[in-house]
Structure formats: C-alpha cells, structure tokens
C-alpha cells in the first residue's frame, strides 16, 4: 500500500466542505474512486467523511 501525505494543506476546510455538499459536487478523481472501492466505501460514504472532518485536520492543531 502506498500512502501519500502532503505536508501543508492546499485548501481551507470551509472551502472544501462548502464545495462538497452533494456527491456530484465532490468531483472525485479516478484515483479517489479507486481508493474508495478499495476501502469498500461508496461516494456517499466519502461525502459523510468530508463533511464530518474536524478543523484540526486542516490546521494541524
């Protein structure tokens, strides 16, 4: 398994969550969809996860 992690966040949490209100608005990449399938998750599951992310995930606090 390959894990990629960015050292700095490129987009503010509020911007990401505001743009991802519905599954079609998530505009997931093919890689993201493949990862979801590998994790036995659907796109609706991913939306729930994104909307539930706490601010500390984005701020590193």
PDB file of N, CA, C and O in Angstrom:
ATOM      1  N   UNK A   1       0.841  -1.179   0.000  1.00  0.00           N
ATOM      2  CA  UNK A   1       0.000   0.000   0.000  1.00  0.00           C
ATOM      3  C   UNK A   1       0.885   1.242   0.000  1.00  0.00           C
ATOM      4  O   UNK A   1       1.857   1.320   0.752  1.00  0.00           O
ATOM      5  N   UNK A   2       0.551   2.191  -0.831  1.00  0.00           N
ATOM      6  CA  UNK A   2       1.281   3.451  -0.913  1.00  0.00           C
ATOM      7  C   UNK A   2       0.467   4.525  -0.213  1.00  0.00           C
ATOM      8  O   UNK A   2      -0.721   4.690  -0.489  1.00  0.00           O
ATOM      9  N   UNK A   3       1.102   5.250   0.689  1.00  0.00           N
ATOM     10  CA  UNK A   3       0.434   6.331   1.395  1.00  0.00           C
ATOM     11  C   UNK A   3       1.109   7.633   1.000  1.00  0.00           C
ATOM     12  O   UNK A   3       2.326   7.777   1.120  1.00  0.00           O
ATOM     13  N   UNK A   4       0.319   8.566   0.536  1.00  0.00           N
ATOM     14  CA  UNK A   4       0.862   9.877   0.173  1.00  0.00           C
ATOM     15  C   UNK A   4       0.255  10.913   1.115  1.00  0.00           C
ATOM     16  O   UNK A   4      -0.949  10.914   1.368  1.00  0.00           O
ATOM     17  N   UNK A   5       1.085  11.764   1.610  1.00  0.00           N
ATOM     18  CA  UNK A   5       0.607  12.791   2.516  1.00  0.00           C
ATOM     19  C   UNK A   5       1.289  14.100   2.177  1.00  0.00           C
ATOM     20  O   UNK A   5       2.504  14.149   1.985  1.00  0.00           O
ATOM     21  N   UNK A   6       0.509  15.149   2.106  1.00  0.00           N
ATOM     22  CA  UNK A   6       1.067  16.473   1.848  1.00  0.00           C
ATOM     23  C   UNK A   6       1.459  17.096   3.182  1.00  0.00           C
ATOM     24  O   UNK A   6       0.766  16.924   4.185  1.00  0.00           O
ATOM     25  N   UNK A   7       2.541  17.800   3.185  1.00  0.00           N
ATOM     26  CA  UNK A   7       2.999  18.438   4.419  1.00  0.00           C
ATOM     27  C   UNK A   7       2.177  19.678   4.761  1.00  0.00           C
ATOM     28  O   UNK A   7       2.004  20.001   5.936  1.00  0.00           O
ATOM     29  N   UNK A   8       1.674  20.367   3.753  1.00  0.00           N
ATOM     30  CA  UNK A   8       0.852  21.544   4.013  1.00  0.00           C
ATOM     31  C   UNK A   8      -0.488  21.377   3.313  1.00  0.00           C
ATOM     32  O   UNK A   8      -0.596  20.705   2.287  1.00  0.00           O
ATOM     33  N   UNK A   9      -1.484  21.991   3.881  1.00  0.00           N
ATOM     34  CA  UNK A   9      -2.828  21.920   3.320  1.00  0.00           C
ATOM     35  C   UNK A   9      -2.952  22.970   2.219  1.00  0.00           C
ATOM     36  O   UNK A   9      -2.497  24.104   2.369  1.00  0.00           O
ATOM     37  N   UNK A  10      -3.566  22.578   1.128  1.00  0.00           N
ATOM     38  CA  UNK A  10      -3.655  23.472  -0.019  1.00  0.00           C
ATOM     39  C   UNK A  10      -4.960  24.247  -0.079  1.00  0.00           C
ATOM     40  O   UNK A  10      -5.033  25.277  -0.749  1.00  0.00           O
ATOM     41  N   UNK A  11      -5.980  23.776   0.602  1.00  0.00           N
ATOM     42  CA  UNK A  11      -7.287  24.419   0.556  1.00  0.00           C
ATOM     43  C   UNK A  11      -7.855  24.525   1.965  1.00  0.00           C
ATOM     44  O   UNK A  11      -7.691  23.612   2.774  1.00  0.00           O
ATOM     45  N   UNK A  12      -8.523  25.639   2.259  1.00  0.00           N
ATOM     46  CA  UNK A  12      -9.137  25.778   3.588  1.00  0.00           C
ATOM     47  C   UNK A  12     -10.307  24.798   3.755  1.00  0.00           C
ATOM     48  O   UNK A  12     -11.017  24.497   2.796  1.00  0.00           O
ATOM     49  N   UNK A  13     -10.489  24.320   4.955  1.00  0.00           N
ATOM     50  CA  UNK A  13     -11.557  23.371   5.269  1.00  0.00           C
ATOM     51  C   UNK A  13     -12.919  23.894   4.840  1.00  0.00           C
ATOM     52  O   UNK A  13     -13.691  23.169   4.212  1.00  0.00           O
ATOM     53  N   UNK A  14     -13.218  25.121   5.167  1.00  0.00           N
ATOM     54  CA  UNK A  14     -14.544  25.663   4.845  1.00  0.00           C
ATOM     55  C   UNK A  14     -14.788  25.674   3.341  1.00  0.00           C
ATOM     56  O   UNK A  14     -15.911  25.451   2.890  1.00  0.00           O
ATOM     57  N   UNK A  15     -13.747  25.930   2.573  1.00  0.00           N
ATOM     58  CA  UNK A  15     -13.874  25.939   1.112  1.00  0.00           C
ATOM     59  C   UNK A  15     -14.157  24.533   0.585  1.00  0.00           C
ATOM     60  O   UNK A  15     -15.012  24.347  -0.280  1.00  0.00           O
ATOM     61  N   UNK A  16     -13.445  23.566   1.104  1.00  0.00           N
ATOM     62  CA  UNK A  16     -13.636  22.182   0.677  1.00  0.00           C
ATOM     63  C   UNK A  16     -15.037  21.703   1.039  1.00  0.00           C
ATOM     64  O   UNK A  16     -15.749  21.151   0.201  1.00  0.00           O
ATOM     65  N   UNK A  17     -15.422  21.918   2.280  1.00  0.00           N
ATOM     66  CA  UNK A  17     -16.723  21.440   2.717  1.00  0.00           C
ATOM     67  C   UNK A  17     -17.861  22.180   2.015  1.00  0.00           C
ATOM     68  O   UNK A  17     -18.910  21.589   1.757  1.00  0.00           O
ATOM     69  N   UNK A  18     -17.673  23.453   1.705  1.00  0.00           N
ATOM     70  CA  UNK A  18     -18.708  24.212   1.000  1.00  0.00           C
ATOM     71  C   UNK A  18     -18.894  23.710  -0.429  1.00  0.00           C
ATOM     72  O   UNK A  18     -20.007  23.729  -0.955  1.00  0.00           O
ATOM     73  N   UNK A  19     -17.815  23.265  -1.054  1.00  0.00           N
ATOM     74  CA  UNK A  19     -17.891  22.772  -2.428  1.00  0.00           C
ATOM     75  C   UNK A  19     -18.388  21.340  -2.502  1.00  0.00           C
ATOM     76  O   UNK A  19     -18.803  20.889  -3.570  1.00  0.00           O
ATOM     77  N   UNK A  20     -18.356  20.623  -1.401  1.00  0.00           N
ATOM     78  CA  UNK A  20     -18.733  19.211  -1.394  1.00  0.00           C
ATOM     79  C   UNK A  20     -20.006  19.011  -0.585  1.00  0.00           C
ATOM     80  O   UNK A  20     -19.971  18.446   0.509  1.00  0.00           O
ATOM     81  N   UNK A  21     -21.111  19.468  -1.116  1.00  0.00           N
ATOM     82  CA  UNK A  21     -22.402  19.324  -0.433  1.00  0.00           C
ATOM     83  C   UNK A  21     -23.184  18.125  -0.956  1.00  0.00           C
ATOM     84  O   UNK A  21     -24.041  17.589  -0.253  1.00  0.00           O
ATOM     85  N   UNK A  22     -22.894  17.700  -2.186  1.00  0.00           N
ATOM     86  CA  UNK A  22     -23.565  16.538  -2.773  1.00  0.00           C
ATOM     87  C   UNK A  22     -22.511  15.662  -3.444  1.00  0.00           C
ATOM     88  O   UNK A  22     -21.395  16.113  -3.701  1.00  0.00           O
ATOM     89  N   UNK A  23     -22.867  14.417  -3.725  1.00  0.00           N
ATOM     90  CA  UNK A  23     -21.923  13.501  -4.367  1.00  0.00           C
ATOM     91  C   UNK A  23     -21.423  14.065  -5.704  1.00  0.00           C
ATOM     92  O   UNK A  23     -20.212  14.065  -5.928  1.00  0.00           O
ATOM     93  N   UNK A  24     -22.295  14.545  -6.602  1.00  0.00           N
ATOM     94  CA  UNK A  24     -21.774  15.088  -7.871  1.00  0.00           C
ATOM     95  C   UNK A  24     -20.837  16.290  -7.676  1.00  0.00           C
ATOM     96  O   UNK A  24     -19.906  16.479  -8.459  1.00  0.00           O
ATOM     97  N   UNK A  25     -21.076  17.092  -6.652  1.00  0.00           N
ATOM     98  CA  UNK A  25     -20.231  18.264  -6.398  1.00  0.00           C
ATOM     99  C   UNK A  25     -18.846  17.878  -5.881  1.00  0.00           C
ATOM    100  O   UNK A  25     -17.928  18.699  -5.894  1.00  0.00           O
ATOM    101  N   UNK A  26     -18.692  16.638  -5.427  1.00  0.00           N
ATOM    102  CA  UNK A  26     -17.388  16.219  -4.921  1.00  0.00           C
ATOM    103  C   UNK A  26     -16.358  16.153  -6.039  1.00  0.00           C
ATOM    104  O   UNK A  26     -15.171  16.367  -5.795  1.00  0.00           O
ATOM    105  N   UNK A  27     -16.791  15.861  -7.259  1.00  0.00           N
ATOM    106  CA  UNK A  27     -15.891  15.857  -8.415  1.00  0.00           C
ATOM    107  C   UNK A  27     -14.635  15.016  -8.138  1.00  0.00           C
ATOM    108  O   UNK A  27     -13.510  15.483  -8.314  1.00  0.00           O
ATOM    109  N   UNK A  28     -14.852  13.778  -7.705  1.00  0.00           N
ATOM    110  CA  UNK A  28     -13.748  12.901  -7.316  1.00  0.00           C
ATOM    111  C   UNK A  28     -12.913  12.465  -8.516  1.00  0.00           C
ATOM    112  O   UNK A  28     -13.442  12.228  -9.602  1.00  0.00           O
ATOM    113  N   UNK A  29     -11.621  12.365  -8.308  1.00  0.00           N
ATOM    114  CA  UNK A  29     -10.718  11.865  -9.339  1.00  0.00           C
ATOM    115  C   UNK A  29     -10.884  10.351  -9.460  1.00  0.00           C
ATOM    116  O   UNK A  29     -11.467   9.708  -8.586  1.00  0.00           O
ATOM    117  N   UNK A  30     -10.370   9.798 -10.541  1.00  0.00           N
ATOM    118  CA  UNK A  30     -10.397   8.348 -10.720  1.00  0.00           C
ATOM    119  C   UNK A  30      -9.634   7.680  -9.578  1.00  0.00           C
ATOM    120  O   UNK A  30     -10.068   6.654  -9.054  1.00  0.00           O
ATOM    121  N   UNK A  31      -8.512   8.255  -9.198  1.00  0.00           N
ATOM    122  CA  UNK A  31      -7.724   7.688  -8.094  1.00  0.00           C
ATOM    123  C   UNK A  31      -8.524   7.670  -6.796  1.00  0.00           C
ATOM    124  O   UNK A  31      -8.442   6.711  -6.029  1.00  0.00           O
ATOM    125  N   UNK A  32      -9.287   8.713  -6.551  1.00  0.00           N
ATOM    126  CA  UNK A  32     -10.107   8.767  -5.345  1.00  0.00           C
ATOM    127  C   UNK A  32     -11.179   7.691  -5.386  1.00  0.00           C
ATOM    128  O   UNK A  32     -11.444   7.036  -4.378  1.00  0.00           O
ATOM    129  N   UNK A  33     -11.795   7.506  -6.543  1.00  0.00           N
ATOM    130  CA  UNK A  33     -12.831   6.475  -6.674  1.00  0.00           C
ATOM    131  C   UNK A  33     -12.249   5.068  -6.490  1.00  0.00           C
ATOM    132  O   UNK A  33     -12.870   4.208  -5.866  1.00  0.00           O
ATOM    133  N   UNK A  34     -11.057   4.847  -7.037  1.00  0.00           N
ATOM    134  CA  UNK A  34     -10.388   3.555  -6.872  1.00  0.00           C
ATOM    135  C   UNK A  34     -10.092   3.314  -5.387  1.00  0.00           C
ATOM    136  O   UNK A  34     -10.293   2.211  -4.879  1.00  0.00           O
ATOM    137  N   UNK A  35      -9.620   4.343  -4.708  1.00  0.00           N
ATOM    138  CA  UNK A  35      -9.339   4.232  -3.280  1.00  0.00           C
ATOM    139  C   UNK A  35     -10.591   3.947  -2.465  1.00  0.00           C
ATOM    140  O   UNK A  35     -10.557   3.171  -1.511  1.00  0.00           O
ATOM    141  N   UNK A  36     -11.688   4.574  -2.844  1.00  0.00           N
ATOM    142  CA  UNK A  36     -12.948   4.316  -2.148  1.00  0.00           C
ATOM    143  C   UNK A  36     -13.383   2.866  -2.322  1.00  0.00           C
ATOM    144  O   UNK A  36     -13.805   2.218  -1.364  1.00  0.00           O
ATOM    145  N   UNK A  37     -13.278   2.364  -3.543  1.00  0.00           N
ATOM    146  CA  UNK A  37     -13.648   0.963  -3.791  1.00  0.00           C
ATOM    147  C   UNK A  37     -12.755   0.023  -2.984  1.00  0.00           C
ATOM    148  O   UNK A  37     -13.228  -0.968  -2.426  1.00  0.00           O
ATOM    149  N   UNK A  38     -11.466   0.339  -2.927  1.00  0.00           N
ATOM    150  CA  UNK A  38     -10.520  -0.498  -2.175  1.00  0.00           C
ATOM    151  C   UNK A  38     -10.858  -0.498  -0.685  1.00  0.00           C
ATOM    152  O   UNK A  38     -10.619  -1.482   0.015  1.00  0.00           O
ATOM    153  N   UNK A  39     -11.412   0.605  -0.212  1.00  0.00           N
ATOM    154  CA  UNK A  39     -11.793   0.713   1.198  1.00  0.00           C
ATOM    155  C   UNK A  39     -13.230   0.248   1.427  1.00  0.00           C
ATOM    156  O   UNK A  39     -13.765   0.368   2.529  1.00  0.00           O
ATOM    157  N   UNK A  40     -13.843  -0.283   0.378  1.00  0.00           N
ATOM    158  CA  UNK A  40     -15.231  -0.754   0.441  1.00  0.00           C
ATOM    159  C   UNK A  40     -16.170   0.373   0.862  1.00  0.00           C
ATOM    160  O   UNK A  40     -17.075   0.179   1.674  1.00  0.00           O
ATOM    161  N   UNK A  41     -15.933   1.560   0.289  1.00  0.00           N
ATOM    162  CA  UNK A  41     -16.762   2.726   0.567  1.00  0.00           C
ATOM    163  C   UNK A  41     -17.389   3.213  -0.730  1.00  0.00           C
ATOM    164  O   UNK A  41     -16.839   3.026  -1.816  1.00  0.00           O
ATOM    165  N   UNK A  42     -18.539   3.835  -0.594  1.00  0.00           N
ATOM    166  CA  UNK A  42     -19.175   4.478  -1.728  1.00  0.00           C
ATOM    167  C   UNK A  42     -18.907   5.974  -1.694  1.00  0.00           C
ATOM    168  O   UNK A  42     -18.361   6.493  -0.720  1.00  0.00           O
ATOM    169  N   UNK A  43     -19.289   6.657  -2.751  1.00  0.00           N
ATOM    170  CA  UNK A  43     -19.079   8.099  -2.801  1.00  0.00           C
ATOM    171  C   UNK A  43     -19.896   8.816  -1.733  1.00  0.00           C
ATOM    172  O   UNK A  43     -19.451   9.831  -1.195  1.00  0.00           O
ATOM    173  N   UNK A  44     -21.077   8.306  -1.420  1.00  0.00           N
ATOM    174  CA  UNK A  44     -21.882   8.916  -0.358  1.00  0.00           C
ATOM    175  C   UNK A  44     -21.176   8.787   0.991  1.00  0.00           C
ATOM    176  O   UNK A  44     -21.255   9.688   1.826  1.00  0.00           O
ATOM    177  N   UNK A  45     -20.486   7.664   1.203  1.00  0.00           N
ATOM    178  CA  UNK A  45     -19.712   7.488   2.441  1.00  0.00           C
ATOM    179  C   UNK A  45     -18.602   8.539   2.523  1.00  0.00           C
ATOM    180  O   UNK A  45     -18.361   9.119   3.582  1.00  0.00           O
ATOM    181  N   UNK A  46     -17.936   8.773   1.401  1.00  0.00           N
ATOM    182  CA  UNK A  46     -16.858   9.764   1.364  1.00  0.00           C
ATOM    183  C   UNK A  46     -17.390  11.153   1.682  1.00  0.00           C
ATOM    184  O   UNK A  46     -16.732  11.932   2.371  1.00  0.00           O
ATOM    185  N   UNK A  47     -18.570  11.461   1.185  1.00  0.00           N
ATOM    186  CA  UNK A  47     -19.179  12.768   1.454  1.00  0.00           C
ATOM    187  C   UNK A  47     -19.427  12.941   2.950  1.00  0.00           C
ATOM    188  O   UNK A  47     -19.172  14.010   3.503  1.00  0.00           O
ATOM    189  N   UNK A  48     -19.918  11.907   3.598  1.00  0.00           N
ATOM    190  CA  UNK A  48     -20.145  11.958   5.049  1.00  0.00           C
ATOM    191  C   UNK A  48     -18.827  12.204   5.778  1.00  0.00           C
ATOM    192  O   UNK A  48     -18.772  12.995   6.719  1.00  0.00           O
ATOM    193  N   UNK A  49     -17.779  11.532   5.345  1.00  0.00           N
ATOM    194  CA  UNK A  49     -16.466  11.703   5.976  1.00  0.00           C
ATOM    195  C   UNK A  49     -15.975  13.142   5.803  1.00  0.00           C
ATOM    196  O   UNK A  49     -15.560  13.774   6.775  1.00  0.00           O
ATOM    197  N   UNK A  50     -16.017  13.658   4.591  1.00  0.00           N
ATOM    198  CA  UNK A  50     -15.530  15.025   4.323  1.00  0.00           C
ATOM    199  C   UNK A  50     -16.311  16.040   5.144  1.00  0.00           C
ATOM    200  O   UNK A  50     -15.722  16.937   5.747  1.00  0.00           O
ATOM    201  N   UNK A  51     -17.629  15.905   5.171  1.00  0.00           N
ATOM    202  CA  UNK A  51     -18.436  16.859   5.923  1.00  0.00           C
ATOM    203  C   UNK A  51     -18.199  16.764   7.426  1.00  0.00           C
ATOM    204  O   UNK A  51     -18.430  17.733   8.150  1.00  0.00           O
ATOM    205  N   UNK A  52     -17.742  15.614   7.900  1.00  0.00           N
ATOM    206  CA  UNK A  52     -17.511  15.434   9.335  1.00  0.00           C
ATOM    207  C   UNK A  52     -16.086  15.706   9.797  1.00  0.00           C
ATOM    208  O   UNK A  52     -15.789  15.570  10.984  1.00  0.00           O
ATOM    209  N   UNK A  53     -15.204  16.087   8.888  1.00  0.00           N
ATOM    210  CA  UNK A  53     -13.818  16.339   9.290  1.00  0.00           C
ATOM    211  C   UNK A  53     -13.720  17.536  10.229  1.00  0.00           C
ATOM    212  O   UNK A  53     -14.272  18.598   9.939  1.00  0.00           O
ATOM    213  N   UNK A  54     -13.028  17.375  11.343  1.00  0.00           N
ATOM    214  CA  UNK A  54     -12.855  18.495  12.269  1.00  0.00           C
ATOM    215  C   UNK A  54     -11.798  19.474  11.759  1.00  0.00           C
ATOM    216  O   UNK A  54     -10.939  19.113  10.955  1.00  0.00           O
ATOM    217  N   UNK A  55     -11.872  20.689  12.229  1.00  0.00           N
ATOM    218  CA  UNK A  55     -10.954  21.740  11.802  1.00  0.00           C
ATOM    219  C   UNK A  55      -9.493  21.370  12.054  1.00  0.00           C
ATOM    220  O   UNK A  55      -8.622  21.782  11.288  1.00  0.00           O
ATOM    221  N   UNK A  56      -9.206  20.612  13.095  1.00  0.00           N
ATOM    222  CA  UNK A  56      -7.812  20.293  13.430  1.00  0.00           C
ATOM    223  C   UNK A  56      -7.143  19.469  12.322  1.00  0.00           C
ATOM    224  O   UNK A  56      -5.919  19.499  12.191  1.00  0.00           O
ATOM    225  N   UNK A  57      -7.921  18.743  11.531  1.00  0.00           N
ATOM    226  CA  UNK A  57      -7.362  18.003  10.408  1.00  0.00           C
ATOM    227  C   UNK A  57      -6.741  18.976   9.397  1.00  0.00           C
ATOM    228  O   UNK A  57      -5.721  18.673   8.778  1.00  0.00           O
ATOM    229  N   UNK A  58      -7.356  20.119   9.243  1.00  0.00           N
ATOM    230  CA  UNK A  58      -6.908  21.096   8.267  1.00  0.00           C
ATOM    231  C   UNK A  58      -5.879  22.067   8.819  1.00  0.00           C
ATOM    232  O   UNK A  58      -5.094  22.633   8.058  1.00  0.00           O
ATOM    233  N   UNK A  59      -5.871  22.266  10.106  1.00  0.00           N
ATOM    234  CA  UNK A  59      -4.964  23.241  10.687  1.00  0.00           C
ATOM    235  C   UNK A  59      -3.713  22.596  11.277  1.00  0.00           C
ATOM    236  O   UNK A  59      -2.729  23.277  11.565  1.00  0.00           O
ATOM    237  N   UNK A  60      -3.762  21.297  11.451  1.00  0.00           N
ATOM    238  CA  UNK A  60      -2.622  20.615  12.057  1.00  0.00           C
ATOM    239  C   UNK A  60      -2.549  20.790  13.551  1.00  0.00           C
ATOM    240  O   UNK A  60      -1.550  20.429  14.172  1.00  0.00           O
ATOM    241  N   UNK A  61      -3.612  21.347  14.146  1.00  0.00           N
ATOM    242  CA  UNK A  61      -3.633  21.580  15.602  1.00  0.00           C
ATOM    243  C   UNK A  61      -3.826  20.306  16.370  1.00  0.00           C
ATOM    244  O   UNK A  61      -3.867  20.326  17.600  1.00  0.00           O
TER     245      UNK A  61
END
